Amino acid sequence: MDYLIIGRGRPVIFFSGFGLKPRFYLPLLSELSLKYKIVIPDLTTTADFFKIDRELLKIFKKEEVGQFVCAVGHSMGAALLMELVLRKQLITKKIVGLDGLFFSFRLSLWHATLKMISDTIDDYRQIINWRNLFLSISDLGINFITNRHYRRIFFQQMSYCKSINLFNQLKLIDQPTLLIWGSRDKIIKVNQAKRVINQLNSGFLKIVPGNHLWFLQNTDNAYLLINQFINEN
């Protein structure tokens, strides 16, 4: 599995959302890299998404990281990191979920895509890095058309999203957990966040203006919230 390392300092790991590559998140991760060493696995390049823990272990060993100060995940990536924490395959002091997918995803791929496009059109004036967004989405389209391996992992991730059900296991997570949710998220609505937060032993919920991609609209605020949470006692 490919991965990126950016920045220096205490280690933070970031898990991408469904079908997305690390490049999509670079506006946020570049800010975090000013204070932290960010490890970003490319979840679309794994040999088998359902055996991803083995490849992550190799990355941790190669980078000599036994414990992260924080694990951050967006959407599907938030569910994946929670599962890894529950299975003791990811050791982290704190967890941040950005519009996390903690329940089985009931929308079809095309319905979800239309909602994402609708979100983006509704809030187009707020997106501060159109070039990165355009290039990232272009990369996804090109990979889907030309890269057979990407398509296979894409459909594995889709199956994973439909099978997620962490609700009853969340009470087993002891790490302080911050959920940050876009108030206008049409894909994973805020009411799910409110259900999840009641299951966590040490959970905190921050609702911010924006949609499922709110961190592209307000990168500075996303950085401030994550950085503040990492450094709180």
PAVEXNU-482989 format. One record per residue (C-alpha): residue number from 0; residue in one letter; x, y, z. Coordinates in Angstrom, 3 decimals, padded with zeros to 6 digits, m for minus. Layout:
BEGIN
i / aa / u / v / w
NUM / A / X / Y / Z
...
END
This chain:
BEGIN
i / aa / u / v / w
0 / M / 000.000 / 000.000 / 000.000
1 / D / 001.255 / 003.469 / m000.880
2 / Y / 001.347 / 006.208 / 001.741
3 / L / 002.496 / 009.786 / 002.251
4 / I / 004.502 / 011.281 / 005.094
5 / I / 004.401 / 015.052 / 005.474
6 / G / 005.652 / 017.252 / 008.291
7 / R / 007.658 / 016.647 / 011.444
8 / G / 006.716 / 016.301 / 015.067
9 / R / 004.381 / 014.061 / 017.003
10 / P / 002.764 / 011.433 / 014.753
11 / V / m000.841 / 011.737 / 013.531
12 / I / m002.472 / 009.269 / 011.146
13 / F / m005.201 / 010.272 / 008.678
14 / F / m007.700 / 007.924 / 007.003
15 / S / m009.431 / 009.080 / 003.810
16 / G / m013.089 / 008.733 / 002.917
17 / F / m014.623 / 006.312 / 000.426
18 / G / m012.711 / 006.164 / m002.871
19 / L / m010.643 / 009.243 / m002.080
20 / K / m006.890 / 009.636 / m002.360
21 / P / m004.646 / 011.601 / 000.053
22 / R / m004.341 / 014.484 / m002.440
23 / F / m007.990 / 015.377 / m001.816
24 / Y / m007.162 / 016.330 / 001.786
25 / L / m003.890 / 018.180 / 001.224
26 / P / m005.241 / 021.670 / 002.079
27 / L / m006.048 / 020.458 / 005.622
28 / L / m003.117 / 018.073 / 005.992
29 / S / m000.615 / 020.707 / 004.878
30 / E / m001.692 / 022.894 / 007.790
31 / L / m001.493 / 020.012 / 010.270
32 / S / 001.971 / 019.112 / 008.962
33 / L / 003.330 / 022.403 / 010.307
34 / K / 003.149 / 020.870 / 013.803
35 / Y / 002.808 / 017.113 / 013.294
36 / K / 004.216 / 014.220 / 011.308
37 / I / 001.201 / 013.139 / 009.243
38 / V / 001.003 / 009.533 / 008.047
39 / I / m001.573 / 009.195 / 005.237
40 / P / m002.193 / 005.683 / 003.884
41 / D / m003.610 / 005.617 / 000.345
42 / L / m006.511 / 003.252 / 001.016
43 / T / m007.155 / 002.855 / m002.719
44 / T / m003.783 / 001.130 / m003.276
45 / T / m004.108 / m001.685 / m000.736
46 / A / m003.863 / m005.235 / m002.106
47 / D / m007.064 / m006.223 / m000.300
48 / F / m009.162 / m003.667 / 001.580
49 / F / m010.501 / m006.348 / 003.942
50 / K / m006.946 / m007.220 / 005.032
51 / I / m005.709 / m003.661 / 005.290
52 / D / m004.507 / m004.066 / 008.886
53 / R / m001.524 / m006.170 / 007.694
54 / E / m000.311 / m003.456 / 005.346
55 / L / m000.815 / m000.734 / 007.953
56 / L / 001.315 / m002.717 / 010.398
57 / K / 004.155 / m002.718 / 007.849
58 / I / 003.871 / 001.071 / 007.523
59 / F / 003.926 / 001.563 / 011.308
60 / K / 006.987 / m000.666 / 011.587
61 / K / 008.825 / 001.040 / 008.724
62 / E / 008.144 / 004.507 / 010.124
63 / E / 008.884 / 003.325 / 013.690
64 / V / 005.559 / 004.577 / 015.020
65 / G / 004.152 / 002.527 / 017.895
66 / Q / 001.553 / 005.053 / 019.033
67 / F / m000.071 / 008.095 / 017.456
68 / V / m001.056 / 011.209 / 019.380
69 / C / m004.226 / 011.277 / 017.290
70 / A / m005.987 / 009.299 / 014.564
71 / V / m008.179 / 011.356 / 012.233
72 / G / m010.654 / 009.923 / 009.739
73 / H / m013.179 / 011.342 / 007.303
74 / S / m016.440 / 009.527 / 006.565
75 / M / m015.566 / 005.854 / 005.870
76 / G / m012.051 / 006.502 / 007.185
77 / A / m013.455 / 007.381 / 010.616
78 / A / m015.220 / 003.998 / 010.805
79 / L / m012.087 / 002.178 / 009.673
80 / L / m009.914 / 003.770 / 012.326
81 / M / m012.530 / 003.002 / 015.019
82 / E / m012.510 / m000.660 / 013.978
83 / L / m008.711 / m000.782 / 014.083
84 / V / m008.720 / 000.791 / 017.560
85 / L / m011.309 / m001.728 / 018.781
86 / R / m009.171 / m004.599 / 017.458
87 / K / m006.038 / m003.105 / 019.120
88 / Q / m004.378 / m002.820 / 015.709
89 / L / m004.093 / 000.964 / 015.933
90 / I / m002.727 / 002.561 / 019.094
91 / T / m003.684 / 006.211 / 019.479
92 / K / m004.205 / 008.604 / 022.371
93 / K / m007.094 / 010.489 / 020.770
94 / I / m009.553 / 010.135 / 017.886
95 / V / m011.133 / 012.712 / 015.566
96 / G / m013.977 / 011.793 / 013.230
97 / L / m014.961 / 014.183 / 010.434
98 / D / m018.568 / 013.391 / 009.429
99 / G / m017.929 / 009.738 / 010.257
100 / L / m019.768 / 006.757 / 008.809
101 / F / m020.638 / 004.565 / 011.810
102 / F / m023.769 / 002.885 / 010.470
103 / S / m024.440 / 000.841 / 007.356
104 / F / m024.545 / 003.215 / 004.389
105 / R / m028.002 / 002.900 / 002.834
106 / L / m027.653 / 005.282 / m000.096
107 / S / m026.689 / 003.963 / m003.512
108 / L / m023.369 / 005.137 / m004.904
109 / W / m025.101 / 007.315 / m007.484
110 / H / m027.497 / 008.821 / m004.947
111 / A / m024.558 / 009.672 / m002.684
112 / T / m022.646 / 011.172 / m005.624
113 / L / m025.612 / 013.374 / m006.540
114 / K / m025.877 / 014.546 / m002.943
115 / M / m022.156 / 015.343 / m002.889
116 / I / m022.496 / 017.359 / m006.100
117 / S / m025.569 / 019.098 / m004.678
118 / D / m023.651 / 019.950 / m001.505
119 / T / m020.777 / 021.374 / m003.514
120 / I / m023.076 / 023.479 / m005.733
121 / D / m025.005 / 024.791 / m002.709
122 / D / m021.806 / 025.944 / m000.999
123 / Y / m019.611 / 026.661 / m004.003
124 / R / m018.747 / 030.163 / m002.807
125 / Q / m017.230 / 028.734 / 000.371
126 / I / m014.777 / 026.288 / m001.200
127 / I / m011.354 / 027.866 / m000.981
128 / N / m009.297 / 025.451 / m003.059
129 / W / m011.168 / 024.718 / m006.264
130 / R / m007.989 / 023.672 / m008.090
131 / N / m007.234 / 020.872 / m005.612
132 / L / m010.886 / 019.771 / m005.612
133 / F / m011.035 / 019.685 / m009.421
134 / L / m007.745 / 017.798 / m009.789
135 / S / m008.702 / 015.300 / m007.074
136 / I / m012.078 / 014.512 / m008.653
137 / S / m010.443 / 014.269 / m012.104
138 / D / m007.929 / 011.778 / m010.678
139 / L / m010.766 / 009.652 / m009.299
140 / G / m012.570 / 009.592 / m012.646
141 / I / m009.426 / 008.718 / m014.583
142 / N / m008.455 / 005.985 / m012.115
143 / F / m011.936 / 004.482 / m012.199
144 / I / m011.897 / 004.306 / m016.004
145 / T / m008.301 / 003.206 / m016.572
146 / N / m007.156 / 001.387 / m013.401
147 / R / m008.618 / m002.082 / m012.863
148 / H / m007.063 / m002.401 / m009.395
149 / Y / m008.591 / 000.912 / m008.297
150 / R / m012.028 / m000.273 / m009.450
151 / R / m011.656 / m003.507 / m007.462
152 / I / m010.736 / m001.654 / m004.261
153 / F / m013.454 / 000.915 / m004.965
154 / F / m016.102 / m001.822 / m004.953
155 / Q / m014.527 / m003.474 / m001.880
156 / Q / m014.834 / m000.152 / m000.072
157 / M / m018.438 / 000.122 / m001.218
158 / S / m019.194 / m003.304 / 000.283
159 / Y / m017.442 / m002.256 / 003.489
160 / C / m019.567 / 000.909 / 003.748
161 / K / m022.736 / m001.157 / 003.434
162 / S / m021.605 / m003.551 / 006.193
163 / I / m020.529 / m001.014 / 008.839
164 / N / m022.348 / m001.189 / 012.162
165 / L / m020.195 / 000.069 / 015.010
166 / F / m022.981 / 001.523 / 017.128
167 / N / m023.007 / m001.141 / 019.846
168 / Q / m019.201 / m001.319 / 020.025
169 / L / m018.515 / 002.398 / 020.466
170 / K / m018.915 / 002.132 / 024.248
171 / L / m015.735 / m000.009 / 024.260
172 / I / m013.614 / 002.913 / 023.006
173 / D / m011.853 / 004.620 / 025.907
174 / Q / m009.908 / 007.256 / 023.975
175 / P / m011.206 / 010.843 / 024.049
176 / T / m013.053 / 011.253 / 020.744
177 / L / m014.018 / 014.449 / 018.953
178 / L / m016.675 / 014.305 / 016.234
179 / I / m016.809 / 017.339 / 013.940
180 / W / m019.867 / 017.459 / 011.694
181 / G / m021.070 / 019.725 / 008.918
182 / S / m024.465 / 021.142 / 009.864
183 / R / m025.751 / 020.718 / 006.288
184 / D / m024.301 / 017.277 / 005.580
185 / K / m026.840 / 015.539 / 003.329
186 / I / m024.875 / 012.289 / 003.118
187 / I / m024.378 / 011.474 / 006.817
188 / K / m026.782 / 013.696 / 008.708
189 / V / m026.109 / 015.377 / 012.040
190 / N / m028.673 / 013.229 / 013.877
191 / Q / m026.323 / 010.263 / 013.405
192 / A / m023.559 / 012.182 / 015.164
193 / K / m025.877 / 012.839 / 018.119
194 / R / m026.644 / 009.106 / 018.392
195 / V / m022.963 / 008.202 / 018.251
196 / I / m021.842 / 010.732 / 020.835
197 / N / m024.174 / 009.212 / 023.438
198 / Q / m022.455 / 005.829 / 022.997
199 / L / m018.910 / 007.078 / 023.561
200 / N / m017.334 / 007.073 / 027.028
201 / S / m015.455 / 010.286 / 026.355
202 / G / m017.051 / 011.851 / 023.305
203 / F / m017.361 / 015.469 / 022.217
204 / L / m019.423 / 016.825 / 019.335
205 / K / m018.719 / 020.016 / 017.418
206 / I / m021.203 / 021.014 / 014.712
207 / V / m019.775 / 023.469 / 012.198
208 / P / m021.310 / 025.325 / 009.238
209 / G / m020.966 / 023.373 / 006.016
210 / N / m021.607 / 020.072 / 004.277
211 / H / m019.872 / 016.677 / 004.055
212 / L / m016.756 / 018.466 / 002.782
213 / W / m016.868 / 021.356 / 005.259
214 / F / m013.093 / 021.105 / 005.864
215 / L / m012.542 / 022.275 / 002.272
216 / Q / m014.638 / 025.344 / 003.025
217 / N / m012.907 / 026.260 / 006.267
218 / T / m009.504 / 024.617 / 006.458
219 / D / m008.244 / 027.025 / 009.123
220 / N / m011.121 / 026.177 / 011.461
221 / A / m010.624 / 022.439 / 010.889
222 / Y / m006.944 / 022.780 / 011.779
223 / L / m007.693 / 024.835 / 014.893
224 / L / m010.300 / 022.371 / 016.180
225 / I / m008.082 / 019.331 / 015.645
226 / N / m004.947 / 020.982 / 017.021
227 / Q / m006.765 / 022.274 / 020.104
228 / F / m008.249 / 018.840 / 020.811
229 / I / m004.861 / 017.095 / 020.493
230 / N / m003.299 / 019.490 / 022.994
231 / E / m006.098 / 019.493 / 025.570
232 / N / m005.485 / 017.570 / 028.782
END
